[in-house]
Amino acid sequence: MPNSPTDLTLASFRASIDNIDAALIHILAERFRITKAVGAYKAEHALPASDPSREDRQIERLRKLAEDAQLDPDFGEKFLRFIIDEVIRHHEKAKNGN
């Protein structure tokens, strides 16, 4: 029954999810624009591509934010580590002139 209330409810949920997914992509794109500038700065100033102490602080901070938001902090950490690893890969490329 395509016009049942349940289908309209499900469609509404899915529309919200689609909007959130689009926002996540735009936020990630903005984050990577900024980290690209950081990578260029690090390359220009011969700084290391990674900063383990900052990464540890960020993980700790975002695990707390995840807990406060009632999101599994292990998932939050995995997600952030994935992003950090990608940023470091970009910084390494910048450092090598790619």
C-alpha positions, 0 to 999 in steps of 0.5 A: 500500500504505497499511500499508507501512513506507514509508507509516508512515515518511512518516506519522511524518515528516509528524506531526513536521512538523505538530508543528513547524509548530504550535510555530512558530505558537505561538512567532510568536504569543508574539513578536507579543504581546511586540512589540505591547507594545513598539509600545504602549510606543513609541507612549506614549513617542513613540519611532519605530516602527522601529530600523534599527540594532537591526534590522541587529544582529538580522539579523547575529545571526540570520544567524550562528544560521542558519549555526550551525544549518545553515540557509541564512542568506539564507533566515533573513534573508528570514524575519526581515525579513518578521517585522520588516516586520510588526512595524513595520507594527503599531508604525505602527498603534499610533503612529497610535492603531489 
